[in-house]
Amino acid sequence: MDRKQGRPTATIILSVILLTFTCLSCGFSPEAMFIGLKQAKVPIYLPELEPTTSTQDYKVALNLGLALTDALACVYNEDQAASPRYTGMVYDYAKKLRVPDPILQKLAGINAAMDQGYWQKVIQLSEDFGGLVIGQFQDTDKKDYANLTLMACEVEGLYITAKSVNNQFTPESAKLLRRIYFVKNLEEDLKALPVDIKAKKEIKAIMAALPGINQIINRHKEYTYTQSDAQELIKICEPLRQTLMKD
């Protein structure tokens, strides 16, 4: 796969994420990460997310990525109570980025599947929906939206990983901290952005955080990750996501 509504259900995230990342070992996949946490019997941490009031497209695209990943966490937690808050933000941001109504209307089927508890069907429908959203960005003059959304997905996914591992540390879950291509993938996405967007404080914050992140997540294969590694990652990711989120 490529690395690259009306307030409905929580899995719309998956759509974007599954299209975005290839596999757990080659890059960073929030979906694969959530599966890994479930297999390690570690509860998936759900971050607080305050909605942005920004009308700047680049900022909305970043917040779409955060909301998509948090909504995905709701799906894997099967948390129907929390889902509307996050999917509501996803819908609002997609609408602000002018995702066409015919695409947004396809979320009705996701809603119905979630209401009936058909989680696997929700996942599949979400993949289809995400493909339409990202494809619509990439096929128009909105390619930068796709990059920004996916970068924020990765940052938020890494933060959720670190928080989940720290909250219930096990040797098995600690292995999820190793992400040898995470920084390389983000650097490629950053390089593709136009100069004016690279000058934004949020993008500069991502660039500044990458060396510290890489030092933790790209250790040699024989290294045994510790709880301190998770905590150090949280110290980097927490202020970074706040910068992405705040107006």
C-alpha positions in Angstrom: 0.0 0.0 0.0 1.0 3.6 -0.4 2.5 5.6 2.4 1.1 8.1 1.4 -19.3 12.4 8.3 -22.0 13.8 8.9 -20.6 13.2 12.4 -20.6 9.4 12.0 -18.7 6.6 13.6 -15.3 6.3 15.0 -13.4 4.4 12.4 -13.2 6.7 9.5 -9.7 7.1 10.7 -8.7 3.7 9.6 -9.5 4.6 6.1 -6.7 7.1 5.9 -4.3 5.2 8.0 -4.5 1.9 6.2 -3.8 3.6 2.9 -1.0 5.5 4.4 1.3 3.0 5.9 2.6 -0.3 4.7 3.6 -2.4 7.7 4.7 -2.3 11.3 8.3 -3.2 10.5 8.8 -0.9 7.5 7.3 2.3 8.7 4.7 3.4 11.2 1.2 2.1 11.1 -1.2 3.3 13.8 -3.5 0.4 12.8 -0.7 -2.2 13.2 0.4 -0.4 16.4 -3.1 -0.8 17.9 -3.1 -4.4 16.9 0.2 -4.8 18.6 -1.0 -3.2 21.8 -4.1 -5.4 21.8 -1.9 -8.5 21.4 0.3 -7.3 24.2 -2.9 -6.8 26.3 -2.1 -3.1 26.8 -5.1 -0.7 26.8 -4.9 1.8 24.0 -4.5 5.3 25.4 -7.1 7.9 24.1 -5.7 11.5 24.1 -7.6 14.6 24.9 -8.2 16.6 21.7 -9.4 20.2 21.7 -11.1 21.3 18.4 -9.3 23.9 16.4 -11.1 27.1 15.4 -8.5 27.9 12.8 -9.7 28.7 9.2 -6.2 28.1 7.7 -6.2 25.0 5.6 -2.8 23.8 6.6 -3.8 23.9 10.3 -7.1 22.2 9.6 -5.3 19.4 7.7 -2.9 18.8 10.7 -5.9 18.6 13.1 -7.7 16.3 10.8 -4.7 13.9 11.1 -4.8 14.1 14.9 -8.6 13.5 15.0 -8.4 10.6 12.6 -5.8 8.8 14.7 -7.7 9.4 17.9 -10.9 8.2 16.3 -9.1 5.0 15.3 -8.1 4.5 18.9 -11.8 4.7 19.7 -12.5 2.0 17.2 -9.9 -0.4 18.6 -11.2 0.3 22.1 -14.7 -0.3 20.8 -15.5 2.9 22.6 -18.9 4.0 21.3 -19.3 6.6 24.0 -16.1 8.6 23.1 -16.4 8.1 19.3 -18.9 10.9 18.5 -16.5 13.6 19.9 -13.6 12.6 17.7 -15.6 11.7 14.6 -17.5 15.0 14.9 -14.1 16.8 14.6 -13.1 14.6 11.7 -16.3 15.6 9.9 -15.9 19.3 10.6 -12.3 19.3 9.4 -13.1 17.3 6.2 -15.9 19.7 5.5 -13.7 22.7 6.0 -11.2 21.2 3.6 -14.0 21.0 1.1 -14.3 17.2 0.8 -17.3 16.9 -1.4 -20.7 16.0 0.1 -21.1 12.8 -2.0 -18.0 11.4 -0.2 -19.1 12.6 3.2 -22.5 11.0 2.7 -20.9 7.6 2.3 -20.4 7.7 6.1 -24.0 6.7 6.6 -23.1 3.1 6.0 -20.3 3.3 8.6 -22.7 4.7 11.1 -25.1 1.9 10.6 -22.4 -0.8 11.0 -21.1 0.8 14.2 -24.6 1.0 15.7 -25.0 -2.7 15.0 -21.6 -3.5 16.5 -20.2 -4.9 13.2 -16.7 -3.7 13.9 -15.0 -5.5 11.1 -17.5 -4.1 8.6 -16.9 -0.6 10.1 -13.2 -1.1 9.4 -13.7 -2.1 5.8 -16.1 0.7 5.1 -13.7 3.1 6.7 -10.9 2.0 4.4 -13.1 2.8 1.4 -14.0 6.2 2.8 -10.4 7.1 3.6 -9.3 6.1 0.1 -11.9 8.5 -1.3 -10.8 11.4 1.0 -7.0 11.0 0.4 -7.6 10.3 -3.3 -9.6 13.5 -3.6 -6.8 15.5 -2.0 -4.2 13.9 -4.2 -6.2 14.2 -7.4 -6.8 18.0 -7.0 -4.7 20.9 -6.0 -4.8 19.7 -2.3 -1.8 17.3 -2.3 -0.3 19.2 0.6 -3.4 18.4 2.7 -2.7 14.7 2.3 0.9 15.1 3.4 0.0 17.3 6.4 -2.9 15.0 7.5 -0.7 11.9 7.3 2.2 13.6 9.2 -0.1 14.5 12.0 -1.4 10.9 12.0 2.1 9.6 12.5 2.9 12.1 15.3 -0.3 11.3 17.1 0.2 7.5 16.6 3.7 7.7 18.1 2.3 9.6 21.1 -0.5 7.1 21.7 2.1 4.3 21.5 4.4 5.9 24.1 1.5 6.7 26.4 0.0 3.2 26.1 3.3 1.5 26.7 4.1 3.8 29.7 0.7 3.3 31.3 1.0 -0.5 31.3 4.7 -1.3 30.6 5.5 -4.8 29.5 8.6 -6.1 27.6 6.3 -7.1 24.7 4.7 -3.7 24.4 8.0 -1.9 24.7 9.1 -3.5 21.4 6.5 -1.2 19.7 8.7 1.8 20.5 11.2 0.8 17.8 10.3 2.6 14.5 13.4 2.6 12.3 11.8 4.4 9.3 9.5 6.8 11.1 11.8 9.8 10.9 12.8 9.1 7.3 9.2 8.9 6.2 8.4 12.2 7.9 11.4 13.9 6.5 10.3 12.8 3.0 6.8 14.3 3.6 8.3 17.5 5.0 10.6 17.9 2.0 7.6 17.8 -0.4 5.9 20.7 1.3 6.0 24.2 -0.3 8.3 26.8 1.3 5.5 28.9 2.8 4.1 25.9 4.7 7.6 24.8 5.8 7.8 28.2 7.5 4.8 27.6 9.7 5.5 27.1 13.4 3.9 23.7 13.5 6.1 22.4 10.7 9.2 23.9 12.3 8.2 22.1 15.5 8.0 18.8 13.8 11.4 19.3 12.2 13.0 20.3 15.5 11.6 17.2 17.3 12.8 14.6 14.8 16.4 14.2 16.0 15.3 13.5 19.6 12.6 11.2 18.4 15.0 9.3 16.1 17.5 8.8 18.9 14.9 6.9 20.9 13.0 4.9 18.3 15.8 4.0 16.0 18.1 2.1 18.4 20.0 -1.0 17.3 18.1 -4.3 16.9 19.5 -5.8 20.1 18.5 -2.9 22.3 15.9 -3.6 25.0 13.5 -0.7 25.4 12.7 0.5 28.9 9.9 2.5 30.4 12.2 5.5 30.5 12.3 5.4 26.7 8.6 5.6 26.6 8.6 8.5 29.0 11.3 10.4 27.1 9.2 10.0 23.9 6.2 11.4 25.7 8.2 14.4 26.8 9.0 15.1 23.1 5.6 14.3 21.6 3.3 15.9 24.2 4.4 19.5 23.5 4.7 18.8 19.8 1.0 17.7 19.5 0.0 20.7 21.5 1.7 22.9 19.0 -0.1 21.1 16.1 -3.4 21.4 17.9 -3.4 25.0 19.3 -4.5 27.9 17.2 
